[in-house]
Amino acid sequence: MPSGGTSPLVLLHGLAMSGNAWREVVPLVSAHHDTFVPTAAGHRGGPSVTRRPASMTEIIDAAERYLDDCGLDRPHLAGNSMGGFVAIELARRGRAATVCAFSPAGFWTSGDGFQQLAFGRLQRGIALGRFTRPLLPLIYRSPTLRRLILRDIACHADRIPVARALEFIDDGIGCEVLGELCAAVWRIETLDPAPCPITVAWGEKETLLPAGVLEKIEPIPQASLKVLPDVGHVPMVDDPGLVARTILTTTGALPE
């Protein structure tokens, strides 16, 4: 249950990650908000899915149940990639005070191929990580190799510790619903008018999502668009301070 001291904030992670993705951001926002960091259903450390094949509707339903279980009616929501998609869809259901979506998935249309390109890269990277996992503690000792292997996550992966890099690949390997969610069709449909203030933030050095996706925010015409300098697809890895400030300006805890 929320403590009642400050307004609640829920941080939602991306596909094949876990709540651990927000570790460096949590201390920076928790002074301003009661902060909740769930792990999505079917992901490493999260609850099991109840129906197979898993769908994004089930992931969103599970996130909404989490809000109910925690006594959160309309918290502030921040999400990355899949988590950004979930945050926007929860807002559509009237469950958000504000939304801050970092490189949200779903800004693609049927037939444009963007979803297949992004998810194909993600699945190949995790498959390679599973195959090489016994060697990764040695391979990741090289900052150059960490940066190269994790380039679709962050542009400065050479700065993160080896143990942190291993957590990311273990989250990917441990995601039970990766293939099912990648095969599902899910996209952001028109949300106009927006039910709450929504910020969409793209990393300047995004590589996982094809460049054309970054121009596709027409479904939410009232959203505020920001480009975050010198960060990649998972910006809290590259610059947790910048991510925290972006969230806090969206929630109103800090001035623009």
Secondary structure by P-SEA (a helix, b strand, c coil): cccccbbbbbbbbccccccccccccccccccccbbbbbbccccccbbbbccccccaaaaaaaaaaaaaaacccccbbbbccaaaaaaaaaaaaccccbbbbcccccccccccaaaaaaaaaaaaaaaaaaaaccccccccccaaaaaaaacccccccccccaaaaaaaaaaaaacccaaaaaabbbbbccccccccbbbbbbbcccccccccccccccccccbbbbbbcccccccccccaaaaaaaaaaaaccccc
